[in-house]
Amino acid sequence: KNQVEQSPQSLIILEGKNCTLQCNYTVSPFSNLRWYKQDTGRGPVSLTIMTFSENTKSNGRYTATLDADTKQSSLHITASQLSDSASYICVVDSGGSNYKLTFGKGTLLTVNP
Amino acid sequence: EAQVTQNPRYLITVTGKKLTVTCSQNMNHEYMSWYRQDPGLGLRQIYYSMNVEVTDKGDVPEGYKVSRKEKRNFPLILESPSPNQTSLYFCASSSVSYNSPLHFGNGTRLTVT
């Protein structure tokens, strides 16, 4: 069964600090891995999409890494801001004609002043 | 502005009273999908559509119907809502081009009493 596991479930950090969120997956076949940010009560917004051949991808203060051999990904947030408080969702795309996505349950990040 | 629009944002109804949640996108996307999000369970796919008149079941389709008569619209129909369908619902769309991100609406919070 395809699964995406995220850790930790929740995290509290102080403004200005860095943090790393983890995503492990057992999805096959693999097409790409996506990270989304979801503010409370809003729809998720795409941060990055990484294919099999990409190890690192950045979007501003967000840097995602992918190790396709160990089936692990991380999302590193640098110099956190209060606006980074959100749920971060890891999603794996199996590709194929039916565009099958497997969602993780998310990591809830709280950034305190 | 490119967007996915869901209506209504909030809906309270009673068991058995048919309802429709509308979803419209202005990006000419082929792929559209409905998800429900419940605490501790993450996003789960209800139905999806790869193009006009092409729809298919996701992971939790029971109690829901969809239609795709036009490319831009993908309404979600609950013929006889029950309390276990109380949830936060998201519509999303995407191009079927490789590595295209999903664009989500801002959600519909449904309460069935």
Interface residues (C-beta under 8 A of the other chain):
Chain A: N32 R34 Y36 G41 R42 G43 P44 V45 S46 I49 T51 I89 S97 N98 Y99 L101 F103 G104 K105 G106
Chain B: V4 Y31 G40 L41 G42 L43 R44 Q45 Y48 M50 D56 F90 A92 S94 V96 N99 P101 L102 H103 F104 G105 N106 G107 R109
